[in-house]
Amino acid sequence: MENCCQCARHKERSEEEYKSLIHRLNRIEGQIRGIRGMVEKDAYCTDILMQVGAVSAALNAFNKELLASHIKSCVSQDIRDGKTETVDELVEVLKKLMR
């Protein structure tokens, strides 16, 4: 059984989930380095802005994947265990993500 996020603040991820998240983060990290290089080489502003938009989309995709996993594992397990405060925590996280 996976560790509950609310209780232990730790989650054991499957190898597949871990690899997927790390792959996304590595791609995002590469995109950020690319943007830095564009700035260093005085690239045209709109070209940089387009790349920043791509990074924002990649971060949103990362958030969606992580959030789905969190709901399917941590939140649902906590609800089964009667820890309904996890729903309140999720609502607060969603409010922050939607700013």
C-alpha positions as CSV (number, residue, x, y, z in Angstrom):
1,M,0.0,0.0,0.0
2,E,1.3,3.5,-0.8
3,N,2.0,6.0,1.9
4,C,-0.7,8.5,2.4
5,C,0.3,12.0,1.4
6,Q,-1.6,13.7,4.3
7,C,-0.1,11.6,7.1
8,A,3.5,11.0,6.2
9,R,4.0,13.7,3.6
10,H,5.7,11.0,1.5
11,K,4.6,9.0,-1.4
12,E,6.1,5.9,-2.9
13,R,5.7,6.1,-6.7
14,S,5.7,3.3,-9.1
15,E,8.7,3.0,-11.4
16,E,6.5,4.0,-14.3
17,E,5.1,7.1,-12.6
18,Y,8.6,8.1,-11.4
19,K,10.1,7.8,-14.8
20,S,7.2,9.8,-16.4
21,L,7.5,12.7,-14.0
22,I,11.3,12.8,-14.2
23,H,11.1,12.7,-18.0
24,R,8.7,15.7,-18.0
25,L,10.9,17.6,-15.6
26,N,14.0,16.9,-17.6
27,R,12.3,18.2,-20.8
28,I,11.2,21.3,-18.9
29,E,14.7,21.9,-17.5
30,G,16.0,21.7,-21.1
31,Q,13.4,24.1,-22.3
32,I,14.4,26.6,-19.5
33,R,18.1,26.2,-20.5
34,G,17.1,26.9,-24.1
35,I,15.3,30.1,-23.1
36,R,18.3,31.2,-21.1
37,G,20.5,30.6,-24.2
38,M,18.0,32.7,-26.3
39,V,18.3,35.6,-23.9
40,E,22.1,35.3,-23.8
41,K,22.1,35.4,-27.6
42,D,19.8,38.4,-27.8
43,A,17.0,36.4,-29.5
44,Y,13.9,38.3,-30.6
45,C,11.4,38.9,-27.8
46,T,8.4,37.2,-29.3
47,D,10.6,34.1,-30.1
48,I,11.5,33.9,-26.4
49,L,7.9,34.5,-25.4
50,M,6.8,31.6,-27.5
51,Q,9.2,29.3,-25.8
52,V,8.1,30.6,-22.4
53,G,4.5,29.7,-23.4
54,A,5.7,26.2,-24.3
55,V,7.3,25.8,-20.8
56,S,4.1,27.0,-19.2
57,A,2.2,24.3,-21.1
58,A,4.7,21.7,-20.1
59,L,4.4,22.7,-16.5
60,N,0.6,22.5,-16.7
61,A,0.9,19.0,-18.2
62,F,3.2,18.0,-15.3
63,N,0.7,19.4,-12.8
64,K,-2.2,17.5,-14.4
65,E,-0.3,14.2,-14.3
66,L,0.8,14.7,-10.7
67,L,-2.6,15.9,-9.6
68,A,-4.3,12.9,-11.2
69,S,-2.0,10.6,-9.4
70,H,-2.5,12.4,-6.1
71,I,-6.3,12.1,-6.4
72,K,-6.2,8.5,-7.4
73,S,-3.9,7.4,-4.7
74,C,-3.4,9.7,-1.7
75,V,-6.8,11.5,-1.7
76,S,-8.9,8.4,-2.4
77,Q,-7.0,6.4,0.2
78,D,-7.4,9.1,2.8
79,I,-11.2,9.3,2.1
80,R,-11.5,5.5,2.5
81,D,-9.6,5.9,5.8
82,G,-12.0,8.6,7.0
83,K,-9.5,11.5,6.7
84,T,-11.8,13.9,4.9
85,E,-9.5,16.9,5.7
86,T,-7.5,15.8,2.7
87,V,-10.3,17.1,0.5
88,D,-9.9,20.5,2.1
89,E,-6.2,20.3,1.4
90,L,-6.9,19.4,-2.2
91,V,-9.3,22.3,-2.6
92,E,-6.7,24.7,-1.3
93,V,-4.1,23.3,-3.7
94,L,-6.5,23.7,-6.6
95,K,-7.2,27.3,-5.6
96,K,-3.5,28.1,-5.7
97,L,-3.0,26.3,-9.0
98,M,-5.8,28.3,-10.6
99,R,-4.6,31.8,-9.7
